[in-house]
Amino acid sequence: MEEARRLGFASVGFTSAEDDPIRAERLREWLDAGHHGSMEWMADRADVRKGPQSMWPEAQSVIALGMSYAPDGDPLALEEYPEKARISVYARGRDYHDTVKKALKTLARWLVAEANTLGVEEPQLKVFVDTAPVMEKPLGEASGIGWQGKHSNLVSGEHGSWLFLGAIYTTVPFAPDEPHDDQCGSCTACHDACPTDAFPQPYVVDARRCISYLTIEHKGPIPEEFRKPIGNRIYGCDDCLAVCPWNKFADTAARHKAFVAREELIAPNLADFLVLDDAAFRTLFSGSPIKRIGRDRFVRNCLIAAGNSNDQALVPLVEGLAIDPDPVVAEAAGWALAQLS
């Protein structure tokens, strides 16, 4: 669809809005195993999440869309620089929720206008990006824009692992595209790269062991067994995505301009983040997805990285945080001091 591409989407596909019992069962098994950790909202709305028509019975079709955020360089480049802070590629630019949702709404308005021009019944539409009980990745696979890889994320033959996903549910019965075949083959690169062994089996991730979950969703102290493997990752983790061989086809020419990395987030110094109070944190990360986790959780992550850095210059900053009003921050600072000493 040319209009979707004009709005910045790199991939577009169509599939039926009918619920898929196989996808629903996989979701139930994942939840029953406790792999969602403390993300209670996954379980609370599982009955709605299992398929489009469970949420909206009148829906006939789903338009699945992907927006590229392909990185300029190697996402693993800072691995050998422990004094630096590693931020997941997706969070180095603008907040994708705002960018993708704005484009989805514009595309939905265009579809309504087109229907009016053709004199057909005005369609009803609902747009979603990440914050609703929608299984965007299975829908992306069903619509043919990619397949769910062994790391559980969508992989595109054109854009690699670097796609933000959105969906439009509509009452229009569009002809569905063919589902995408699984192209992972015998490759296990994503599983081999995981620092915390977060994959109990192919295509299944245990969030409780995933660094992205631990640094973003998890609110309390990070379990000690994961602190060393976290290294200098302070927000998310790209390892399983970055090593995917399909990324050789990803091209930054297809990337939306909103996702060009902010210069100050490409290779920031840990020291610059350890001094942030709440106001400075909010100012620095205005318009960024990082803002959502708040200053305390962010500084907790930075303290874990500081403890892994072997950088004695960070000791005075960490000592100051050992008396932080937030007990989780103070505990992380105590751990970091023990590692640095």
N, C-alpha and C positions, 0 to 999 in steps of 0.2 A: 504494500500500500504506500504510494508515493507521499501522501500527506503525513503519514507516520514518520517516514524517513526525513521529511522536511522539518519535522518537529524535534529531530535529534535521536529517534529510535534507530538502532542498528539492525534489529530483527523483529519480524512480525509473523505471527501464525494464528491459525484458527482451529478451534476444537469444539466439540459438543459440551454443553453445560450439564449433561447428565452425570450423576454421581457414579464414581467408579468403585465398586465394592473391594477390589484388590488394593487400591490406594488407601481406602478407609481402614482395611484390616492391617496394613503395614503401619499406619499411624497408631492404631490401637496397640499393636505389639510393642511399638517404640515407647509409648507412654506407660504401658504396663511394666516394662523393664526399668522404668525410672530414668530413662536416658535424657529426659527433659530437665532434670535437676530441679531447681527452684522456680522454673518458669511455669508457675501455676496456670497462667493464662492459656498455655497450650492445652492443658487438660480440661480447664473449665469450659472451653468452647469447642471441645473435640467433636461433638455431634454436629455442629455447624461447619467446622473445618473440613469434615470428611468429603465434601463435594459442593460444587456451585449451587445445585438445586436444593441442597439441605439448607443453605442460607437464603436463597431466593428462588422459590419454586417456579416462578414465571420465566426465569432465564432459559434461553434456548442455545446460546453460543457464548464462547469465551474468546476474546481477542487477547492473545498473550504477546507481550512486547518486552524487548530487551534493549537496554541503553548501555553502551560501552564505557568502561572507565579504565581502559588499558593503560598500564603504567609506562613511563618513558624509559625507565631503566630496570635493573634487576631488583625485585622486591626484597631479596635476601642480602643485599649489598652491605648492610650495617651489622651483619652477624659477627664480624671480626672487630667491631669497634664498640666495646662494652660501655664506654663513657657516653655513647650516643643513645637516643631513645628511638626504638622502632615502632612506628605507627602503621597500621594496616593501610594498604593502598587506598581502599575505599573511603577512608576517613581523612585523607590529606587534602581533599577539595571541598566543595560545597556539600551541604547535607542533601543526599540523594532523595530523601523523602519529599522535600520541597520541589526539587527540579523535576523528578519523574511525575509526581502528582500534577503539577502544573501542566506538563505536556499531555498527560492523560485526559485532563479536563478539557484542554483545547481540542484534542482529537475527538472527544465525545461530542462537543458542541458542533464540530465540523460534520460528524456523522448525522446528527439531527438536522442540520441545515441541508445536507445532501438529500435526505429523505423528503424534506419539505419541497425541495426543488423538483424531485421526481414525482411528487404527488402521491407518495405512498404513506401508509400509516406511520406516524411519528414513533420511532423506537424509544424504548426505555433503556437506560444505561446506568450502570454503577461502576465506579473506578476504584481500584485498590492498589496500594503499594506498601506491602510489608506490615502495616499496623492492623490489618483486619484478619479474621480467621480464614485465610485463603492459602491454599497450597500452591504457591506460584511455580515451584520447581517441577512438580509432576504435571502441572498444566502446560508449562513450557515444553516439556518432553512430548506430551500428547499432541501439542500443536505443531511440532516439528522444528522448533527453533533451536533445539539442542537435546541433550540427554543428561540424566542424572548420573554423574560419574561415581566412582568408588568412594570419593570423598563426600558424596551426597549432594554436592552443588551441581548446578547446571553447567555443562560444557558445550561449547559451540565450535563446530568445525571452522567457522570464520573468525570468531572472536575469542577463542580459548575460554578461560574460566572467568573472564572479566566482564560480566553482564549484571547490571541491576535489572530486576524484573518487576513488571507491573502487569495488571490485568484489567480488562474491561468486560463486565458481564452485560449481556444485552438480550433483549427479546427478539432480535433479528436472527432467523435460522440460517446463518452463514454456512456454506459448504465447508466441512472440516478438511484440514490438511492431514497428510499422513504423519503418524507419530515417528519420531526420530529413533533410529536403531542405536543401540548401545555400541559405542566405538572404543570402549576401554580395553577390550581384549584381555591379554594376560598381564598387562601393565599393573604394577603395584607401587609406582613412584610416590603417589600421595600418601599411602600408608607407611611406606618406608621413611618418609620425611618427617612424620609427626613426632614432635619432641616428647609428647606425653602419652603415646599409645592410646589415642582417643577413639580408635576404630576397632570395636570388638569383632567385626566382620565386614566384608566389602559392602559398600552402600549404606552402612549404618554408622552414625557417629554418637558416641556417648558424651553428651554435652558436659557432664560433670568432670570430664578429663580434658576438655578442649580449652586451649588458652584463650580463644575468642570469648567463650562463655565466662571463663574465670576472670578475665580482665574487664568485661563489659557488663554481663548480666549478674554475676555473683556479687552479693552485697557485703558479706562478712569477711573475716580473715581468709586469705587464700590458704588452702591446706598445704602443709609444709612439704609434702612429697612433690608438689608441682613447682615450688619456688625456684629451685635451681634450673629445671628445664625451661622455665619462662625466659631466662636470660635477660635480655634488654628489651623484650616486647612489652610495651606499656599500654597498648590499646589494640586488641585483636591480634591475629596471626595469619600470615599469608603462606606459610610453608607448603601446605598441601595443595594450594592453588598454584603457587609459583613454579612448582616442579612439574606440572602437567605438560606433557609433550605437545599437546594441542595448542599451547600458548605461542608456538612458533608462528602460527597464522594470525595472531592478534596484531592489529595495526592501530597505532594511535590516531591515524587519519579518521577512523570511525568514532573516536572518543568524543563525547559531548564536552563542550568547552567549559562547562561548570565543574568538571572533574579533573582539570589540570591541577596538579598538586601546588598548594601554597608553599612558597619558597622556605618559610620558617618551619615547615613540618616535614621536610624531606630528610634532613639529618640533624635534628635538634639535639642540643646538649641536655643531659639529664639535669645538670645544675640549674638550668633556666626554669625547669618545671618544678623543682623542689621548693622554690621560693614563692610559689603562687598561693595567694589567699583567695577567698571565694570571689571577690570582685575582679581580681586580675584574671582568674580562670575564666569567668564569664565573658570578660572583654576579649581575651585571646581567642576563645573558641565560639564566639558569636557566629551563627550561620554554619557551624560545624556539627556533625553528628556526635562528636566527642562531648559536647556540652551536656548531653542527656545524662551522663553518668555522674555528673557533679564533681566538685573539687576534691572531696574526701576520697572517693573511690579512685579518682585519677592519681592523686598523690600517693595513695596506698600502692598502686601499681608501680609508680616511679621509685618508691622505696624498695620494692622487691628488686627492681633493676639495679638500683644503687648497691644493694647488698651483693649482687652478682658482678659488680663492675671492677672490683679490686682497685678502685680509684680513691686513694686516701684524701684527695682534695675535697671529696664530698662529705667527709666525716662531720665538719662543723654544721653543715646544712641538715644532715640527718639527726645530729644531736638536738638541734632546735625542734625537730618534729617529734622527738621522743616524749615531749610534754604537750603534744597537740591535744586540743579539747576532744577530738574524735578518738575514741578508744581503739578503733581499727587502725587508724593512721599511727597512733602511738605504738601499738603492738608491732606493726610492720617496721617502724623505725628502730625499735629494740632489736628485732631480728637482723635488720641491715647492719646495725652497729656491731653485732656479734660476728657477722660474716666479715666485715671490714677489719676487725681487730685480729 
